[in-house]
Structures are given as C-alpha cells and as structure tokens.
C-alpha cells in the first residue's frame, strides 16, 4: 500500500470530507489519529470502521483554536502512534447548515477566522515541530477553489478571504520547512456535503453541474484521493502547491 507505515493526524476527521480522508489514508496503510471537537460518536464510528478493515486508528478530542488542545493532540499522536509524519488540516467551521447558518455575518466571519485560518496556522506550527524533528514528513492544508478567483455573495466573500489566507500561509510555510517537510493544499470545489445535499436549490445545483466540465459534483472520496496522492512518494517533488479538486470548474 502507498502509505504503509505512515503515522497520520487528520483534524476534523470525524465527519464529511475529513472522515473520507481518514478512511482513505487508513486503506492505504497509514495509522490515523482522528481528531474531533464535538462529534465523539462519529469519530469512534470511524475508528471502528478502520479497525474492521484491518487498520489502526485512535480518536482524540481537541479544538484546533485552542493551543493547549493542539498540544494534547500532538501528544496523543506521538504517544498513541509513536510519531507523526503526515498531518492533514481538514477542520473547518460550518456556517452553511444548522446553527451556523443562522448566525449574523460578523459571528460567521469570527468562526471562519478562528477555526479555518487560525486553527490551520496553529495546528501547522505544532505539527511542523514534530515533522521537522523526525526524518521529514508531509503537511496538507485545505483551501477553496474559488479563493483567488472570487465568487459573489456574503458567505463566499468570507470564505474567499479566509481560504486565500490559508493558501498564502501554505506557500510561505512550504518555503520555511523545505527541504525536510513538504507542504501543500487541496482546494475542493462543489462537493457532495450536507449543504449540497440538503440546502442547495435544485436550479442552482443544475447550473453548477452544467458549468462544470466533468458534469457532476465531486464526492468526499475525490478529495481524499487527492490527499493520498499529495502524501505519497509519487508527489515527492511537489511542495507549496494547490491541487484543485473541482471537475475543472475553476482553473
């Protein structure tokens, strides 16, 4: 398997795209720490699924906006797996469904800045110390395919600002940590998540599909396979890059 023997941490790994990433890494032979903030049952379910398939995983509660929690997450990974050589930042705030969707704009922005941007930076800094101290490793962040092109609307404005910040940070960190640690990011487009499945208008969804060269929405597994590639030896000469997973909608 492509990631046999690797020791990975996936923040936000209990649900959605993060869960798909954790499962894909485990299928490729990696041992995985599945981080969650509130979704303990979902995280433990993911651990059981990986174990059923013959893999190894542990769940760890930590809020990536709290420095002490990130330290606990690193300690859990080092203690539980014996080290970390792959770190994937998938944790993100949900302002599109549930309670998050009903918040005023300034609170939505605060959530995105805290969880997506600040959380990614803090987790990356903590992971960098472990990855650099070992024989090297790989760190993968999550941006958005529209971050630099832009999309109209209040929610997209906020997402673009925050995710573009992650892109800039990723490229700077890649230079800071080279050559021992590779740093890249995935930038998903329209993916079959809770918002797309339950909240999106049918006519808008049809328009997105029509405008997408590959004529469909993406699936969490599509993003997960991109993460597997960036983590693999096949990507050993790739750092500081953004891999868009969007069916060709944004080039």
C-alpha positions in Angstrom: 0.0 0.0 0.0 1.1 3.5 -0.8 1.2 4.8 2.8 2.2 1.7 4.6 3.8 2.5 8.0 2.9 6.2 7.8 1.5 7.9 11.0 -1.1 10.5 10.2 -3.3 13.1 12.0 -6.5 14.3 10.4 -8.1 17.3 12.1 -11.8 17.4 11.6 -11.6 13.8 10.7 -14.9 12.5 12.2 -17.3 13.7 9.5 -17.7 14.8 5.9 -14.6 15.2 3.8 -12.3 14.8 6.8 -13.8 11.4 7.5 -13.3 10.3 3.9 -9.7 11.4 4.2 -9.1 9.4 7.3 -10.6 6.3 5.8 -8.6 6.7 2.6 -5.3 7.1 4.5 -6.1 4.0 6.5 -6.9 2.0 3.4 -3.5 2.9 2.0 -1.8 1.6 5.1 -1.4 4.6 7.4 -2.2 4.6 11.1 -4.5 7.5 11.8 -5.4 9.8 14.7 -9.0 11.1 14.0 -9.4 14.5 15.6 -12.9 15.8 16.5 -14.2 18.7 18.5 -17.8 17.6 19.4 -18.6 14.6 17.2 -17.2 11.9 19.5 -19.7 9.2 18.4 -18.8 9.9 14.7 -15.1 9.8 15.4 -15.4 6.5 17.3 -17.5 5.1 14.5 -14.7 5.9 12.0 -12.2 4.3 14.3 -14.3 1.1 14.3 -14.7 1.1 10.6 -10.9 1.4 10.1 -10.4 -1.4 12.6 -12.9 -3.6 10.8 -10.8 -3.2 7.6 -7.7 -4.2 9.4 -6.3 -0.7 10.0 -5.2 1.2 13.1 -6.8 4.4 14.3 -7.5 6.3 17.5 -9.8 9.2 18.2 -8.7 12.4 20.0 -10.9 15.3 21.1 -9.2 18.7 20.5 -10.4 22.2 19.4 -7.9 23.5 16.9 -8.5 27.1 18.0 -7.1 26.3 21.5 -3.3 26.0 21.7 -3.4 23.6 24.6 -5.8 21.3 22.8 -3.4 21.2 19.8 -0.6 20.2 22.2 -2.7 17.4 23.6 -3.5 16.3 20.0 0.2 16.1 19.1 1.0 14.3 22.4 -1.8 11.8 21.7 -0.5 11.1 18.2 3.1 10.7 19.4 2.1 8.5 22.3 -0.5 6.5 20.5 1.2 6.0 17.2 4.8 6.5 18.1 5.2 9.7 16.0 3.7 11.7 13.2 4.9 12.0 9.6 1.7 13.2 7.9 -0.6 15.9 9.2 -3.8 16.9 7.3 -5.7 20.0 8.4 -9.4 19.4 7.4 -11.1 21.1 10.4 -13.4 23.9 9.3 -16.3 25.9 10.6 -19.8 25.2 9.3 -21.6 28.4 8.5 -23.8 26.9 5.8 -26.0 24.5 7.7 -27.6 24.1 11.1 -27.0 26.7 13.8 -24.0 28.2 11.9 -26.2 29.2 9.0 -28.5 31.3 11.3 -25.7 33.4 12.8 -25.2 37.0 11.9 -22.4 37.7 9.4 -19.9 39.0 12.0 -20.2 35.8 14.0 -19.8 33.7 10.9 -16.7 35.6 10.0 -15.3 35.1 13.5 -15.9 31.4 13.3 -14.1 31.1 9.9 -11.2 33.2 11.1 -10.8 31.2 14.3 -11.3 27.6 13.0 -10.2 27.7 9.4 -7.4 30.2 9.4 -6.2 30.5 12.9 -6.8 26.8 13.6 -4.9 25.8 10.4 -1.9 28.0 11.3 -1.7 26.9 15.0 -2.1 23.2 14.1 0.5 23.6 11.3 3.0 25.2 13.6 2.6 22.5 16.2 2.8 19.7 13.5 5.9 21.4 12.0 7.9 20.9 15.1 7.2 17.1 15.2 7.6 16.7 11.4 10.9 18.6 11.2 12.3 16.8 14.2 11.9 13.4 12.5 13.1 12.2 9.2 10.8 14.7 7.5 7.2 14.4 6.5 4.2 16.0 4.8 1.6 18.6 5.8 -1.6 19.2 3.8 -4.0 22.1 4.3 -7.5 22.8 2.9 -8.4 25.9 0.9 -11.1 26.5 -1.7 -11.0 26.6 -5.4 -12.8 30.0 -5.6 -10.5 31.6 -3.0 -8.4 33.5 -5.5 -10.9 33.9 -8.4 -13.7 35.0 -6.2 -17.5 34.4 -6.0 -20.2 36.9 -5.4 -22.3 36.7 -2.1 -21.6 37.4 1.5 -20.7 33.8 2.5 -18.4 33.4 -0.5 -16.7 36.7 0.4 -15.9 35.4 3.8 -14.8 32.0 2.6 -12.6 33.6 -0.1 -10.8 35.9 2.4 -10.2 33.1 4.9 -9.2 30.4 2.4 -6.9 32.7 0.4 -5.2 33.4 3.8 -4.6 29.6 4.1 -3.2 29.5 0.6 -0.8 32.3 1.3 0.2 30.6 4.6 0.7 27.2 2.9 3.0 28.6 0.3 5.1 30.5 2.9 5.3 27.5 5.3 6.4 25.3 2.4 9.5 27.5 2.0 10.1 27.7 5.7 10.1 23.9 6.2 11.8 22.8 2.9 13.5 20.5 2.3 12.6 18.2 5.2 8.9 18.7 5.1 6.6 19.1 2.1 3.6 21.4 2.5 0.7 21.5 0.0 -3.0 22.1 0.0 -6.2 20.7 -1.6 -8.8 23.2 -2.8 -12.2 21.4 -3.2 -14.9 22.9 -5.3 -18.5 21.8 -5.2 -18.6 18.6 -3.2 -21.5 16.4 -2.0 -21.6 17.5 1.6 -24.5 18.3 3.9 -25.0 21.7 2.3 -25.1 20.4 -1.2 -27.4 17.6 -0.4 -29.9 19.3 1.9 -29.7 23.1 1.5 -28.9 23.8 -2.1 -31.7 24.8 -4.5 -32.2 22.4 -7.3 -31.9 25.0 -10.1 -28.6 26.3 -8.7 -27.3 22.8 -8.4 -28.2 22.1 -12.0 -26.4 25.3 -13.1 -23.3 24.3 -11.2 -23.3 20.9 -12.9 -23.9 22.4 -16.3 -20.9 24.8 -15.9 -18.6 22.0 -14.6 -16.6 20.4 -17.4 -16.9 16.9 -15.8 -20.6 17.5 -15.4 -21.1 16.4 -11.8 -20.5 17.4 -8.2 -17.4 16.0 -6.5 -17.5 13.4 -3.7 -15.6 13.5 -0.4 -13.7 10.5 -1.8 -12.4 12.6 -4.7 -10.8 15.0 -2.2 -9.5 12.1 -0.1 -7.7 10.6 -3.1 -6.1 13.9 -3.9 -4.8 14.0 -0.3 -3.5 10.4 -0.6 -1.6 11.4 -3.7 0.0 14.5 -2.1 1.0 12.4 0.8 2.6 9.6 -1.3 6.0 9.1 -2.7 4.6 9.9 -6.2 4.4 13.5 -5.0 7.9 13.7 -3.5 8.9 16.6 -5.7 5.8 18.7 -5.0 5.6 21.4 -2.4 4.0 24.8 -2.0 1.2 23.8 -4.4 -2.6 23.9 -4.6 -4.4 20.9 -6.0 -7.9 21.9 -7.1 -10.5 19.1 -6.9 -13.4 20.7 -8.7 -14.1 18.9 -12.0 -12.4 21.7 -14.0 -14.8 24.5 -12.9 -12.1 26.8 -11.8 -8.6 26.5 -13.4 
